């Protein structure tokens, strides 16, 4: 349980870190306006300097032109950053879609293993390899989201019962059920 809880925290932190790293490459403003760093701050300073010059030389056409030029360059930088942020958003959205597909695949595999484990339980077979495979998949699922896993038993008839596993999203009320024995949901 602790491993799976920590795995969910690590997965969430890694996803946030990757997103922030992509943003930092776009919005990195540490520097003096040389190369790719500090360009926006440098352009703000340039616009501010041109505006101060304009206040000292009101009506000077060349000062008006300098202010317009500095403002235009700043707007172009904003547009470049906006385009880069849009591309990053699109990339992260596609990654999220891929992660949803992967989670749905894991949920299907867990469900299929639960069916096989249930059938083995009815035959009084321990199905240790199937349980190990399922546990690996549950651990992998926990890297995508925080989950609660509950092992119970299900009555087959008045004389026998088999193991049943229930996987819910953690910290949800009412519980969001991902896997319930031989049934599983799909994320959208």
Helices and strands as residue ranges (DSSP letters): H 2-27, H 39-56, H 61-122, H 128-142, E 147-155, E 161-169, E 176-180, E 183-184
